């Protein structure tokens, strides 16, 4: 997605060789037009998968998850990181470690929102070490539903999350794959093209 790559290139800030800050359009402030394009792209890539639910994690996954669900015309469910007075019984839970925040959270989804006959598309904003996606996979499996695919807005391909998920047999579609943050953002497709 050229629009997404342009946003990353011109508005993203490289904080270290491991951390990319994109809070001007994805993680804090959200660019609704970009998210609409992201949703359409995910829907196009997974249109033949008979998706019945989109599952994401609060809070940064909600915008791309919602727009994908809107395009696919299915509900979106988001895993909560914090318990509330209304989210107490019949929960599907998983433990997730955040690379960026360096903290572990227990995420929860009410089991009334994921059924055995659901085909679930997992959507998240970033893929680094794959822990959030694996936590969501665990929740889908605990419900008896099936993971139809995993959609990622930005994948840091130099970390092992994408490889880990693909080796486990999951279809992972990332809209922007970053090969390195050393000396600025380098996209995987650009590096591969330069080698040809």
Secondary structure, DSSP 8 states (H G I E B T S, - for coil): -HHHHHHHHHH-EE-SSS-EE-IIIIISS--HHHHHHHHHHHHHHTGGG---EEEEETTHHHHHHHHHHHHHTSEEEEEBSS-BTTB-SSEEEEEEEETTTTEEEEEEEEGGG--TT-EEEEEEEEESSSHHHHHHHHHHHHHT-EEEEEEEEEEETTSSHHHHHHHTT--EEEEEEEEE-TTS-EEHHHHHHHH-
